[in-house]
Amino acid sequence: MADIFYERVIAVSKYLREENLETYISLLIHDNMVLDVKKEDIKHISKVLSIFSDTRYGKFPVTVKIG
């Protein structure tokens, strides 16, 4: 499962770079990815969630917490 997690992290990172967003991945721990999201980038979060949950084995549920 770790390989799937890191594949998705790389995909999210690529998306953030391609879109020139100021949001960045600040922490990876176990199966958690923490993003520092700029207010201007909030509209991109649904796309980030979609990228992260869309694996080669299908869609996986993703939990989002803000705080």
C-alpha positions as CSV (number, residue, x, y, z in Angstrom):
1,M,0.0,0.0,0.0
2,A,2.9,2.4,0.6
3,D,3.7,2.4,-3.1
4,I,0.2,3.5,-3.9
5,F,0.4,6.3,-1.3
6,Y,3.7,7.6,-2.8
7,E,2.4,7.4,-6.4
8,R,-0.5,9.6,-5.4
9,V,1.7,12.0,-3.5
10,I,3.9,12.4,-6.6
11,A,0.8,12.9,-8.7
12,V,-0.5,15.7,-6.4
13,S,2.9,17.3,-6.3
14,K,3.1,17.3,-10.1
15,Y,-0.4,18.9,-10.3
16,L,0.6,21.6,-7.8
17,R,3.7,22.4,-9.8
18,E,1.9,22.4,-13.2
19,E,-0.7,24.8,-11.9
20,N,1.9,27.1,-10.3
21,L,0.1,26.9,-7.0
22,E,1.6,28.3,-3.8
23,T,0.0,25.3,-1.9
24,Y,2.6,22.7,-1.0
25,I,3.0,19.3,0.7
26,S,4.3,20.1,4.1
27,L,4.3,16.7,5.8
28,L,4.0,13.0,4.9
29,I,3.5,10.6,7.8
30,H,2.4,7.0,7.5
31,D,-0.6,7.3,5.1
32,N,-1.3,11.0,5.7
33,M,-0.4,13.9,3.5
34,V,-0.6,17.4,5.0
35,L,-0.9,20.4,2.7
36,D,-0.3,24.0,3.5
37,V,-3.0,25.6,1.3
38,K,-3.1,29.2,0.4
39,K,-6.5,30.9,0.4
40,E,-6.2,31.6,-3.3
41,D,-5.8,27.9,-4.0
42,I,-8.8,26.6,-2.1
43,K,-10.7,26.2,-5.4
44,H,-8.1,23.5,-6.4
45,I,-8.7,21.3,-3.4
46,S,-11.4,19.2,-5.0
47,K,-9.0,18.4,-7.9
48,V,-6.2,17.5,-5.5
49,L,-8.6,15.1,-3.6
50,S,-9.6,13.6,-6.9
51,I,-6.0,13.0,-8.0
52,F,-5.1,11.6,-4.6
53,S,-8.0,9.2,-4.4
54,D,-7.8,7.9,-8.0
55,T,-5.4,5.0,-7.8
56,R,-4.6,2.2,-10.3
57,Y,-7.0,0.0,-8.2
58,G,-9.9,2.4,-8.4
59,K,-11.1,5.2,-6.2
60,F,-10.2,5.1,-2.6
61,P,-12.0,7.1,0.1
62,V,-10.1,10.2,1.3
63,T,-10.7,12.1,4.6
64,V,-10.1,15.8,4.7
65,K,-9.6,17.8,7.9
66,I,-9.1,21.6,8.0
67,G,-7.4,23.2,10.9
